[in-house]
Amino acid sequence: MTAAVRFTLGDGAQQAVASVPVVALSGDLDFTNAEQLRDDIHTILAPDHHDLVLDLTDLDFCDSTGIRIFLAIRKLLQERGGTVALTGLNSRLTRIFRLTGLVQAFIIQPTVADALALLRSRS
């Protein structure tokens, strides 16, 4: 299975942060589709987007190529003065991010709503 990108800009309850894209990934993110994800994210992000939420709740697998893409997206948004929030990490992804020290590089929250609330409080 390959990763699929679902894209939303929030619903009525999230109008205050409608400018924060939420991208939900599902399936596997690996060398076969990571570059496509990067291209999709670049297409989704408008010049005025400073933050992004990646919902990994349904992501079953992510290899080093996928993590490299997360870091590239983070770099792009940092250059804009923003950040990337990751939500819904399973235990395997949580372990990888802790072991590599990447928990310091991203905002990690349990849910999309938590991430959006945190981003809202920072702006």
Buried (B, 14 or more C-beta within 10 A) or exposed (E): EEBBBEEBBBEEEBEEBEBBBBBBBBBBBBEEBBEBBBEBBEEBBEEEBBBBBBBBBBBBBBBEBBBBBBBBBBEBBEEEEBBBBBBBBBEEBBEBBEEEEBBEBBBBBEEBEBBBBBBEEEE
